[in-house]
Structures are given as structure tokens and as C-alpha cells.
């Protein structure tokens, strides 16, 4: 445990940021699973909506620093491939 006040504050801040990053990553995983389910069901309208939401959340996660930009790009490409293969 840190003795210095600034370091105590830094520990609190890092804890909040860690939870925020976890929320973004978890949401991305959930949206990916929803997209896969929509594609499996053959519902193209739901799949398109889920894809749009997934891309939006990936971009937001990158801008907040929760995901690396190459990771987000890879996941977007995988999602696009998933949608195009089931058409």
C-alpha cells in the first residue's frame, strides 16, 4: 500500500479505469455473441443491427484505450466476414 497521497490517488484512479476497460471488453464480447446468434438464426435485419452496434462499441473502446486499434480492426473484419458468409 502506498504511503504518498498522490500514489494513493493513482491506485484509486487505476482501479476505476480498470473497471471501465473491463466493461468495454465485456460489452464487445456480448455484442459479438449476439451477432453470431443473429447470423445463425438467419435474421439479416437483426444481424445488421448487431453488426452496427458492435462496430460502434469497438470504435468507442479504442478511443477510450480499452482495446488496441489493431485488435478492434481484426474483430471488425471477422464480424464483416461472418455477415458476408451467411448471405
N, C-alpha and C positions, 0 to 999 in steps of 0.2 A: 504494500500500500504506500502510495507516495506521501511525502511529508510537505512538499511545496504546494501552495494553494493553486498555482497555475496548473500543476500536474494533476491535482485532484479534479479540477475543472475539465482538463483534457480527457481524463478517464471517463467522466460522465458524458462528455460530448461524443467520444468514440463509441460508447455503449449505445447512445441514441442513433448514431449513424449506422452502426452495425445492424440494428433492428430495422431501420429504414431500408437498407440494402437487402436484408432478408425478405422484407415484404415485396419488394420489386421482383426478386428472383422467384419467389413462391408464386406470385401472380402470373409471371411469364410461363412457369411450368403448368399452372392450372389452365391458362388460355391455350397452351399447346395441346393439352389433353382434350379440351373441349373441341378444338379444331379437328383433331384426329377422329373424335367421336362423330362429329357432324359429317366428315367426309365418308366415314364408314356407313353411316345411315343413308348416304346418298342425297342429303338435303343441301343442294347447291347454294340456296339463299342463306341458310344458317352458316354454311362453311365460309361464304364470302364475308359475312358479318364478323365471324370469329377471326378470320384472317386479318381483316382491317383492324380489329381491336388488338390482336397480337402484335402487329407491326407498330401500332401506336404505342403500346406499352414497352416494346423493345427499344424504340427510339427514346422514350422517356427515361428508361433505365440507363441507357448510355449517357444521356445528358446529365443525369444525377450522379453518374460514376459507379453505379451498382454493377454494370456489366461492361466488359471491354467491347469496343466497337466492332472488332473482328468476330467476336462471339455472337453479337447481335446480327451481324451481316450473315453469318453462317446459318443461324436459326431462321432468319427471314428467307434465305434461299431454300432451306429444307421445307419450310411451310409452303412456299410457292410451288415447289416441286410436287409436294403432296397434293395440292389442289389441282395442278395441271394433269397429274397422272390419273386422277379419278374422273376426269371429264369425258 
